Amino acid sequence: MHKLNFTIDIKASPAQVCQLMLDDPTYRLWTAPFHPGSCFSGNWQTGSKMYFMAIENGQQHGMVSRIVDHVPGQHVFIEHLGILKDGAEVLSGEEVDPWAGAREDYYFSATAEGCHLKVQMDSQQDWADFFQQTWPKALQLLKSLAEGQPARTPPSDQ
């Protein structure tokens, strides 16, 4: 597992950035670079189970996760437990074991200009390049939303 880090400065309060990041309508916008139609099911309360997913070929696919800790406007810590495959939870096995226990943590810090957002995540080497290319695009979309600019999905490099 590799630890990846991404940061961005946003001219909005940490509370506003956190809310935009986690509210369903805006979540769907800023996460589009990861997969068009990205969404979640569940709530962001500490201890809650979450499904981060998209529809592929008419079936739900994605990650089964748990909110380890959430202090609004300060941090959100997520642990990935398994995958959602064809709408069913898969919590062990060849596809899941390399990701089990992977973390994705968001830190929101107040600055003189607004918010410094840090994303720290665990990644398998096979996915590191994808995340290195995709997180900056997603964070730029979040910044645009928070700063009141039109949120446009950046063109894909693929």
Secondary structure, 3 states (H helix, E strand, C coil): CEEEEEEEEECCCHHHHHHHHHCHHHHHHHCCCCCCCCEEEECCCCCCEEEEEEEECCEEEEEEEEEEEEECCCEEEEEEEEEEECCEEECCCCCCCCCCCCEEEEEEEEECCEEEEEEEEEECHHHHHHHHHHHHHHHHHHHHHHCCCCCCCCCCCC
